[in-house]
Amino acid sequence: MSMATLKVLNEQALDILIQRVEEVSSLPQIAIQAMEIASNEESSASDLTAVIECDVSLSSRVLKLVNSSAFGLRNKVTNLQQAVAYLGMKQVRNLAITASVSELFQGGDKIGRYSRSGLWEHMVAVGVSARMFAKKHQIGEPEDAFIAGLLHDLGIVILDQFLNSRFELMLSAMTAQQVQVRWEQQYFGFDHTEFGERVARHWKFPELVIDAIRYHHTAGVYRGPHSQLIKAVEMGNMAMTEVGVTSLGAKYNRMSMAALKQFDMTIGDLSRFAEEAKAELTKYDDWLVS
């Protein structure tokens, strides 16, 4: 079978799978609207709060996150208007997305060292560390780095949900002899970055998030407008893998020396940054799922 034929078959398989996702699962429309509003310079804080307040459950979960130890606010925040005043629109947007997306990670059986709750911890960790890296290196808007990092591995949990039997077979077979995306291509014909990108486009995510999902392992080959922020996500991902906060419960991805070189960093520099980020994560226990 030629590579061209194989590529067509893979595209067809992705199309069929996306149709299944469309029929059964979606991100709440309110979360997507929150993304759009916070990305629009003409939107106001009242526009954002009006959308989130349409969902009482979501509003409650957002306020719970606002009052978590992650922000260390002296006074309890009791409404979304206060939350925006204290934190700003983009942080409240990020909280709305966090509260919505975390629902996808509820339940599911533990498979070896992998669990959906562990994957969610990894994604929160990469969001936090990408934001820290962006601040440290003065890259773009740190809150954009956070949301891109938070959602970077969305494709994995959707694979778990919709191709669970094959996903389990892959996890049982995986060793460190080849990287994660190669195992996925072997078992599915595509990897979590390709699949995640398709799901994110279907759910109308912002282009930055779509690009981060697709290129968080290969930021060096990305040629779009969000290059530096995607590199921040890649570095956050590498840092969390370095300290054992991984997507699948074990290290199946290799460190990119080219990525380190872009920021004139050594492996020791990455290790020190990773430990700083891991210490910061202790503030985010309330964000995790069981």
C-alpha positions in Angstrom: 0.0 0.0 0.0 1.4 3.4 -1.0 1.9 6.2 1.5 -0.6 8.3 -0.4 -3.3 5.6 -0.1 -2.5 5.2 3.5 -2.9 8.9 4.1 -6.3 8.9 2.4 -7.4 5.9 4.6 -6.2 7.7 7.7 -8.1 10.8 6.8 -11.3 8.7 6.2 -10.9 7.0 9.6 -10.5 10.4 11.2 -13.6 11.7 9.5 -15.7 8.7 10.7 -14.4 9.1 14.2 -15.2 12.8 14.3 -18.7 12.0 13.2 -19.0 9.6 16.2 -17.7 12.3 18.5 -20.2 14.8 17.1 -23.1 12.4 17.8 -22.1 11.6 21.4 -19.9 14.3 22.9 -19.3 18.0 22.7 -17.8 20.8 24.8 -20.6 22.9 26.3 -21.5 25.8 24.0 -21.1 28.2 26.9 -17.4 27.3 27.2 -16.9 27.9 23.5 -18.7 31.3 23.7 -16.5 32.2 26.7 -13.4 31.5 24.5 -14.8 33.7 21.7 -15.7 36.6 24.0 -12.4 36.7 25.9 -10.6 36.7 22.5 -12.6 39.6 21.2 -11.1 43.0 22.1 -14.5 44.6 21.8 -16.1 42.4 24.4 -16.7 43.5 28.0 -16.6 41.8 31.3 -20.4 41.9 31.5 -20.5 40.0 28.2 -18.4 37.2 29.7 -20.3 37.0 33.0 -23.6 37.0 31.2 -22.6 33.9 29.2 -21.2 31.9 32.1 -24.2 32.8 34.3 -26.5 31.1 31.8 -25.2 27.8 33.3 -25.8 27.7 37.1 -23.6 24.6 37.6 -20.8 26.0 35.6 -20.9 29.3 37.4 -20.7 27.5 40.7 -17.7 25.4 39.6 -15.9 28.6 38.3 -16.4 30.3 41.7 -15.1 27.2 43.5 -11.9 27.4 41.4 -11.6 31.2 41.9 -11.7 30.6 45.7 -9.1 27.8 45.5 -5.6 28.1 46.9 -4.3 28.6 43.4 -5.1 32.3 43.6 -4.8 32.9 47.4 -7.4 35.7 47.5 -7.9 37.2 51.0 -11.6 37.7 50.6 -14.0 35.1 49.3 -15.4 35.9 45.8 -19.2 35.4 45.7 -20.1 36.3 42.1 -18.6 36.3 38.6 -18.4 40.1 38.4 -16.1 40.1 41.4 -14.1 37.3 39.8 -13.5 39.3 36.7 -12.6 42.4 38.7 -10.0 40.4 40.7 -8.6 38.2 38.0 -9.4 39.7 34.6 -11.4 38.3 31.7 -8.8 35.8 30.4 -8.3 34.1 33.7 -12.1 33.8 34.2 -12.4 32.4 30.7 -9.7 29.9 31.6 -11.6 28.9 34.7 -14.8 28.4 32.7 -12.9 26.1 30.2 -11.2 24.3 33.0 -14.5 23.6 34.8 -16.1 22.5 31.5 -13.4 20.3 30.1 -12.7 18.5 33.5 -16.1 16.8 33.1 -14.6 14.7 30.2 -12.1 13.2 32.6 -14.6 11.8 35.2 -14.7 8.0 35.6 -13.0 5.6 33.3 -11.0 2.5 34.5 -7.4 2.7 35.4 -5.3 0.9 32.7 -1.9 0.0 34.1 -0.3 3.3 35.1 -2.8 5.4 33.0 -5.9 7.0 34.3 -8.1 9.9 33.1 -7.6 11.7 36.4 -3.8 11.4 35.9 -4.1 12.7 32.3 -6.1 15.7 33.6 -3.4 16.3 36.3 -0.8 16.4 33.5 -2.9 18.8 31.4 -3.4 21.2 34.3 0.3 20.9 35.1 1.3 21.7 31.5 -1.1 24.7 31.5 0.5 26.0 34.7 4.0 25.4 33.6 3.4 26.9 30.1 2.1 30.0 31.8 5.1 30.2 34.1 7.5 29.7 31.1 5.7 32.4 29.1 6.0 34.9 32.0 9.7 34.0 32.6 10.6 34.4 28.9 8.2 37.3 28.2 6.3 35.3 25.6 2.9 36.7 24.5 0.0 36.6 26.9 0.7 34.1 29.7 -3.0 33.3 30.1 -3.1 32.2 26.5 -0.2 29.9 27.1 -2.2 28.4 30.0 -5.3 27.6 28.0 -3.2 26.2 25.2 -1.3 24.0 27.7 -4.4 22.9 29.5 -6.0 21.6 26.3 -2.9 20.3 24.5 -3.6 16.6 25.1 -7.4 16.7 24.5 -7.0 14.1 21.8 -5.8 11.4 24.2 -9.0 11.4 26.4 -11.2 11.4 23.3 -9.3 8.4 22.0 -9.7 6.7 25.4 -13.5 7.3 25.3 -14.2 6.4 21.7 -11.6 3.8 20.8 -11.2 2.4 24.3 -10.5 -1.3 23.4 -7.8 -0.4 21.0 -6.5 2.3 23.4 -6.2 -0.4 26.1 -4.3 -2.7 23.7 -1.9 0.0 22.9 -1.2 0.9 26.5 -0.6 -2.8 27.3 2.0 -3.0 24.5 3.8 0.3 25.0 7.4 0.4 25.9 9.9 3.3 25.8 11.5 1.9 22.7 9.5 4.3 20.6 7.7 7.5 21.3 4.0 7.8 22.1 2.9 9.2 18.7 4.6 6.2 16.9 2.6 3.8 19.1 -0.6 5.7 18.3 0.1 5.7 14.6 0.7 2.0 14.8 -2.5 1.2 16.6 -4.9 3.9 15.1 -3.3 5.1 11.9 -3.0 8.6 13.3 -1.9 10.1 16.6 -3.4 12.2 19.4 -2.2 15.5 18.0 -3.8 14.9 14.6 -7.0 13.7 16.2 -7.1 16.4 18.8 -6.7 19.0 16.2 -9.7 17.7 14.3 -11.8 17.6 17.4 -10.7 21.1 18.4 -11.6 22.5 14.9 -15.0 20.8 15.1 -15.6 22.4 18.5 -14.5 25.8 17.1 -11.5 26.3 19.4 -9.3 29.4 18.9 -6.5 28.9 16.3 -3.8 29.1 19.0 -5.3 26.2 20.9 -5.8 24.1 17.8 -2.2 24.8 16.8 -0.9 23.9 20.3 -2.8 20.6 20.2 -1.3 19.7 16.8 2.3 20.9 17.4 3.1 20.6 21.1 5.6 17.8 20.4 7.0 19.5 17.2 6.9 23.3 17.8 10.1 23.6 15.8 8.3 22.7 12.5 5.3 25.0 13.2 5.3 28.1 10.8 2.1 29.9 12.0 1.6 33.1 14.0 1.7 31.5 17.5 5.2 30.1 17.3 6.5 31.3 20.7 3.4 30.4 22.7 3.4 26.9 21.2 7.1 26.6 22.2 6.1 27.6 25.7 3.6 24.7 25.7 6.2 22.3 24.4 8.6 23.4 27.1 5.9 23.0 29.8 5.1 19.6 28.5 8.8 18.6 28.6 9.2 20.0 32.1 6.3 18.1 33.5 7.4 14.8 31.8 10.8 15.4 33.3 9.3 15.4 36.9 7.0 12.4 36.2 3.7 14.2 35.7 3.0 12.5 32.4 0.0 12.0 30.2 0.0 8.2 30.2 1.6 7.5 33.6 5.1 6.8 32.2 7.7 8.6 30.1 7.1 7.7 26.4 8.3 11.1 25.0 11.8 12.2 24.5 13.4 15.5 25.4 14.0 17.8 22.5 17.5 19.2 22.6 16.5 21.5 19.7 13.6 22.9 21.8 16.1 23.6 24.7 18.5 25.3 22.3 15.9 27.7 21.1 15.9 29.2 24.6 19.6 28.7 25.3 18.8 26.2 28.0 20.5 23.1 29.2 18.9 19.9 30.6 19.8 21.2 34.1 18.0 24.5 33.4 14.9 22.5 32.3 15.1 20.3 35.5 15.3 23.4 37.7 12.3 25.0 35.9 10.4 21.7 36.2 10.9 21.6 40.0 9.7 25.2 40.3 6.6 24.4 38.3 5.9 21.2 40.3 6.1 23.2 43.5 3.6 25.7 42.1 1.2 22.8 41.3 0.6 22.1 45.0 -1.8 25.2 44.9 -4.0 23.4 42.3 -5.2 20.3 44.1 -8.7 21.6 44.0 -8.6 21.6 40.2 -8.0 17.9 39.9 -10.6 15.1 39.4 -10.8 11.8 41.2 
